[in-house]
Amino acid sequence: MTQDSFWPDGMRSAAAFTFDVDAESAVVWGTPQNARRMSVMSHQAYGPLVGVPRILNLLAEHSITATFFVPGFTAERYPEIVREIAAAGHELGHHGYLHEQPSALSRDQQIAALDRGLDALAHVAGVKPVGYRAPMWDLSWEMPELLLERGFLYDSSLMDGDRPYELAVSSAQPEPASLVEIPIQWTLDDWEQYCFLPEISGSGYIATPDQARALWESELDGLHAVGGCWVLTNHPFLSGRPGRAASLAKLMARVVAMPDVWVAPLRDIARHTRALNLKARSIQPIDVTELDD
């Protein structure tokens, strides 16, 4: 398939605005003692309390439908704002229950977190998500099969492509099965630019919104040139701050003004990719026992 024929309606590339609504879950899993730190908790609560409403207004102003990945714990703690996201027509995706790192869990623990997150989104917003993003962007080798068993259409956690592809999944099914994989990259994440929490995350250097936007625009231009898929990941407790949100609004305006960029939520990008009937591929795990031979 040629670069020019991958995207619908003659579009050269695709772009998606995605938001991980981690709130407190991002800093309490594995370190529950952080829950005693009121200032840290307030930093994370800013996302659902202030950042998400501000971002919803920006998306409406620019007529953008986005994808919000929501841990089940966040949905239960802030049900009204999660329902507002869904009511505005945006996609709700699965992001674990308590932002658990999949590769650090056993298979049974991964199943428990996955199903608990599904139950929370169903109970709070009446949603059965079709998309998953691994907390900490750390997909395990077991998770694709677990997602497929639960009817997920796509994952957005891996980094081995410029545009979506079919991820081959090892399965007991009689025919080969796959998930749509929509790649992400650390360059297009606001955590590395903005997040500083003493003793938790960051070096203390915090980029200016102009610096962050310049980086994201350089990746936008690069991926557009090669017919790729630009997937921006922002966290409302970071990019929802006023100065950063103003810069994000400028970025939104630039993206939607590009005539040959398809701006869509990940669910639409995944459905389009599935319709292309691409041959599935995957990367293979390394057998570390062989490294000493």
For each residue, the residues with C-beta under 8 A, 3 or more apart:
1: 5 6 276 278
2: 5 6
3: 6 12 226 227
4: 10 12 227
5: 1 2
6: 1 2 3 163 227 276
7: 10 11 12 13 14 227 262 272
8: 11 262 272
9: 262
10: 4 7 260
11: 7 8 14 260 261 262
12: 3 4 7 224 227 260 261
13: 7 163 223 224 226 227 228 229 230 260 261 262
14: 7 11 163 228 229 230 261 262 263 264 269
15: 220 229 230 231 232 255 258 261 262 263 264
16: 66 67 182 229 230 231 232 263 264 265 266 269
17: 59 64 66 67 232 234 252 255 263
18: 66 67 68 69 93 133 156 231 232 233 234 266
19: 52 55 66 67 68 69 233 234 235 236 239
20: 68 69 95 133 233 234 235
21: 47 48 52 68 69 70 71 74 82 85 95 235 236
22: 25 26 44 47 71 74 95 99 135 235 237
23: 26 44 45 47 48 71 73 74 77 78 237
24: 27 28 35 41 44 45 73 74 77
25: 22 28 29 71 73 74 96 97 98 99 135
26: 22 23 29 44 99 135 235
27: 24 31 34 40 44 197 200 201
28: 24 25 31 32 34 35 98
29: 25 26 32 98 99 100 101 135
30: 101 104
31: 27 28 34 200
32: 28 29 35
33: 36 37
34: 27 28 31 37 40 41 200
35: 24 28 32 41
36: 33
37: 33 34 40 41
38: 41 42
39: 42 43
40: 27 34 37 43 44 197 200
41: 24 34 35 37 38 44 45
42: 38 39 45 46
43: 39 40 46 197 237
44: 22 23 24 26 27 40 41 47 237
45: 23 24 41 42 48 49 237
46: 42 43 49 50 51 236 237 240 241
47: 21 22 23 44 50 51 52 235 236 237 238 240
48: 21 23 45 51 52 74 77 78 81 82 236
49: 45 46 52 78 81
50: 46 47 53 54 240
51: 46 47 48 54 55 235 236 237 238 239 240 241 245
52: 19 21 47 48 49 55 56 68 81 84 85 236 240
53: 50 56 57 81 84
54: 50 51 57 58 236 240 242 245
55: 19 51 52 58 59 234 236 239 240 245 248
56: 52 53 59 60 84 85 88 90
57: 53 54 60 61
58: 54 55 61 62 245 248 249 252
59: 17 55 56 62 64 65 66 88 90 252
60: 56 57 63 88
61: 57 58 249
62: 58 59 249 252 253 256
63: 60 256
64: 17 59 252 256 263
65: 59 89 90 91 264 265 268
66: 16 17 18 19 59 90 91 265
67: 16 17 18 19 90 91 93 131 265 266 267
68: 18 19 20 21 52 85 90 91 92 93
69: 18 19 20 21 92 93 94 95 131 133
70: 21 74 75 82 85 92 93 94 95 121
71: 21 22 23 25 74 75 95 96 97 98 99 117 135
72: 75 76 96 97 98 116 117 118 119 120 121
73: 23 24 25 76 77 97 98 99 120
74: 21 22 23 24 25 48 70 71 77 78 82
75: 70 71 72 78 79 82 120 121 123 124 125
76: 72 73 79 120 123 124
77: 23 24 48 73 74
78: 23 48 49 74 75 81 82
79: 75 76 82 83 124 125
80: 83 84
81: 48 49 52 53 78 84 85
82: 21 48 70 74 75 78 79 85 86 92 121 124 125
83: 79 80 86 87 124 125
84: 52 53 56 80 81 87 88
85: 21 52 56 68 70 81 82 88 90 92 125
86: 82 83 89 90 92 125 126 127
87: 83 84
88: 56 59 60 84 85
89: 65 86
90: 56 59 65 66 67 68 85 86 265
91: 65 66 67 68 129 131 265 266 267
92: 68 69 70 82 85 86 121 125 127 129
93: 18 67 68 69 70 129 130 131 132 133 156 266
94: 69 70 114 117 118 121 129 131 132 133 152
95: 20 21 22 69 70 71 99 117 132 133 135
96: 25 71 72 99 100 102 113 114 117 134 135
97: 25 71 72 73 100 113 114 116 117 120
98: 25 28 29 71 72 73 113
99: 22 25 26 29 71 73 95 96 135 136
100: 29 96 97 104 105 109 110 113 135
101: 29 30 104 105 135 136 138
102: 96 105 110 113 134 135 138 139 140 142 143
103: 138 139 140
104: 30 100 101 138
105: 100 101 102 109 110 113 140
106: 109 110
107: 110 111 142 146
108: 111 112
109: 100 105 106 112 113
110: 100 102 105 106 107 113 114 140 142 143 146
111: 107 108 114 115 146
112: 108 109 115 116
113: 96 97 98 100 102 105 109 110 116 117
114: 94 96 97 110 111 117 118 143 146 147 150
115: 111 112 118 119 150
116: 72 97 112 113 119 120
117: 71 72 94 95 96 97 113 114 120 121
118: 72 94 114 115 121 122 128 129 150
119: 72 115 116 122 123
120: 72 73 75 76 97 116 117 123 124
121: 70 72 75 82 92 94 117 118 124 125 127 128 129
122: 118 119 125 126 127 128
123: 75 76 119 120
124: 75 76 79 82 83 120 121
125: 75 79 82 83 85 86 92 121 122
126: 86 122
127: 86 92 121 122
128: 118 121 122 151
129: 91 92 93 94 118 121 132 152
130: 93 151 152 153 154 267 270
131: 67 69 91 93 94 152 153 154 155 156 266 267 270
132: 93 94 95 129 143 147 152 154 155 156 157
133: 18 20 69 93 94 95 137 155 156 157 184
134: 96 102 137 138 139 140 143 155 157
135: 22 25 26 29 71 95 96 99 100 101 102 138
136: 99 101
137: 133 134 157 159 184 186 189
138: 101 102 103 104 134 135 157
139: 102 103 134 143 144 155 157 158
140: 102 103 105 110 134 143
141: 144 285
142: 102 107 110 145 146
143: 102 110 114 132 134 139 140 146 147 155
144: 139 141 147 148 155 167 169 170 179
145: 142 148 149 169 170 171
146: 107 110 111 114 142 143 149 150
147: 114 132 143 144 150 152 155 179
148: 144 145 151 152 169 171 177 178 179
149: 145 146
150: 114 115 118 146 147
151: 128 130 148
152: 94 129 130 131 132 147 148 155 179
153: 130 131 179 180 267 270 271 274
154: 130 131 132 164 179 180 181 182 266 267 270 273
155: 131 132 133 134 139 143 144 147 152 158 167 179 180 181 182
156: 18 93 131 132 133 181 182 183 184 231 266
157: 132 133 134 137 138 139 184
158: 139 155 161 167 181 183 184 283
159: 137 183 184 185 186
160: 183 283
161: 158 164 165 181 183
162: 183 223 226 227 228 229
163: 6 13 14 183 227 228 229
164: 154 161 180 181 182 183 229 269 270 273
165: 161 180 181 183 273 278 280 281
166: 178 179 180 181 273 274 278 279 280 281
167: 144 155 158 178 179 180 181 280 281 282
168: 176 177 178 280 281 282
169: 144 145 148 177 178 179 280 282
170: 144 145
171: 145 148 176 177
172:
173: 176 177
174:
175:
176: 168 171 173 280
177: 148 168 169 171 173
178: 148 166 167 168 169 280
179: 144 147 148 152 153 154 155 166 167 169
180: 153 154 155 164 165 166 167 270 273 274
181: 154 155 156 158 161 164 165 166 167
182: 16 154 155 156 164 229 231 266 269 270 273
183: 156 158 159 160 161 162 163 164 165 229 231
184: 133 137 156 157 158 159 188 189 231 233
185: 159 188 189 219 231
186: 137 159 189 192
187: 192 215 216 219
188: 184 185 216 219 230 231 232 233
189: 137 184 185 186 192 193 233 234
190: 193 194 195 212 233 234 235 238 239 244
191: 194 195 201 233 235 238
192: 186 187 189 195
193: 189 190 206 207 211 212 215 238
194: 190 191 206 207 212 238 239 241 244
195: 190 191 192 201 202 235 238
196: 201 202 203 204 205 206
197: 27 40 43 200 201 202
198:
199:
200: 27 31 34 40 197
201: 27 191 195 196 197
202: 195 196 197 205 206
203: 196
204: 196
205: 196 202
206: 193 194 196 202
207: 193 194 211 212
208: 211 212
209: 212 213 243 244 246 247 248
210: 213 214 247
211: 193 207 208 214 215
212: 190 193 194 207 208 209 215 216 244 247
213: 209 210 216 217 247 248 250 251
214: 210 211 217 218
215: 187 193 211 212 218 219
216: 187 188 212 213 219 220 232 251
217: 213 214 220 221 251 254
218: 214 215 221 222
219: 185 187 188 215 216 222 223 230
220: 15 216 217 223 224 230 254 255
221: 217 218 224 225
222: 218 219 225 226 228
223: 13 162 219 220 226 228 229 230
224: 12 13 220 221 227 228 230 258 260 261
225: 221 222
226: 3 13 162 222 223
227: 3 4 6 7 12 13 162 163 224
228: 13 14 162 163 222 223 224
229: 13 14 15 16 162 163 164 182 183 223 269
230: 13 14 15 16 188 219 220 223 224 255 261
231: 15 16 18 156 182 183 184 185 188 266
232: 15 16 17 18 188 216 251
233: 18 19 20 184 188 189 190 191
234: 17 18 19 20 55 189 190 238 239 248
235: 19 20 21 22 26 47 51 190 191 195 238 239 240
236: 19 21 46 47 48 51 52 54 55 239 240
237: 22 23 43 44 45 46 47 51 240
238: 47 51 190 191 193 194 195 234 235 241 244
239: 19 51 55 190 194 234 235 236 244 245 248
240: 46 47 50 51 52 54 55 235 236 237 244 245
241: 46 51 194 238 244 245
242: 54 245 246
243: 209 246 247
244: 190 194 209 212 238 239 240 241 247 248
245: 51 54 55 58 239 240 241 242 248 249
246: 209 242 243 249 250
247: 209 210 212 213 243 244 250 251
248: 55 58 209 213 234 239 244 245 251 252
249: 58 61 62 245 246 252 253
250: 213 246 247 253 254
251: 213 216 217 232 247 248 254 255
252: 17 58 59 62 64 248 249 255 256
253: 62 249 250 256 257
254: 217 220 250 251 257 258
255: 15 17 220 230 251 252 258 261 263
256: 62 63 64 252 253 263
257: 253 254
258: 15 224 254 255 261
259:
260: 10 11 12 13 224
261: 11 12 13 14 15 224 230 255 258
262: 7 8 9 11 13 14 15 269
263: 14 15 16 17 64 255 256
264: 14 15 16 65 268 269 272
265: 16 65 66 67 90 91 268 269
266: 16 18 67 91 93 131 154 156 182 231 269 270
267: 67 91 130 131 153 154 270 271
268: 65 264 265 271 272
269: 14 16 164 182 229 262 264 265 266 272 273
270: 130 131 153 154 164 180 182 266 267 273 274
271: 153 267 268 274 275
272: 7 8 264 268 269 275 276
273: 154 164 165 166 180 182 269 270 276 278
274: 153 166 180 270 271
275: 271 272
276: 1 6 272 273
277:
278: 1 165 166 273
279: 166
280: 165 166 167 168 169 176 178
281: 165 166 167 168
282: 167 168 169
283: 158 160
284:
285: 141
286: 290 291
287: 290 291
288: 291
289: 292
290: 286 287 293
291: 286 287 288
292: 289
293: 290
